[in-house]
């Protein structure tokens, strides 16, 4: 059985690695210090288990678990945490197990035994539990590779048939998610400007008219000009005015 260790503290990773190395039937297939790296390594190494720290900078362990629930072959997940009051009751019911730091070898053995018995019902409960808050990253597969874009870098979402283009200043990926659900999830930071487009509020720079007389947004970091519907134009102008007054 292969295990990936995810923790932003090097000493914690080393300690878990030593304990797993001395456990028959288990091997460490990799380590990661943050959530985005963890997702890429899981895609590459296909571990049976992930020992996953809850509190990490950027993408935390809960969001990593939410992304993993959508994988074709998701690994078992055991949360690790240094905080005894950090929603442990909920994880005890929904996750495979959790380990409270400092982790004792005997307690690790119990968690490894539970990981071998993971079933689809547990995975579904884990997915439901970790889907409460908005994601910090968008993930998609492109020609077999896992693409990850921080939501903070996304300039706009634009729908075309069943796909949505996720565009940042540096790159773009395609995801199969309804624009409506993205609008709901990221309603604090994105606004709809058209039936097929959402833009990041902090990327909004201005409004202009094109040769056909249609209003378009000017966005920070990209050359594209996205059309604004007549219905959404007052809200876009209101956001611009509010930004100029801050």
ABEGO torsion letter per residue (X at the ends): XBBBBBBABAAAAAAAAAAAAABBGBBBAEBBABAAAAAAAAAAAGBABBBBBABBBEBBAAAAAAAAAABABBBBBBBBBABAABGAAAAAAABABBBBOBBBAAAAAAAAAAAAABBAAAAAAAAAAAAABBBABBBBBBGGBBBBBBAAABABBBBBEABBBBBBAABBBBBBBBAAAAAAAAAAABBBABAABBBBAAABAEBBBBAAGBBBBBBBGBABBBBBBAAAAAAAAAAAAAAAAX
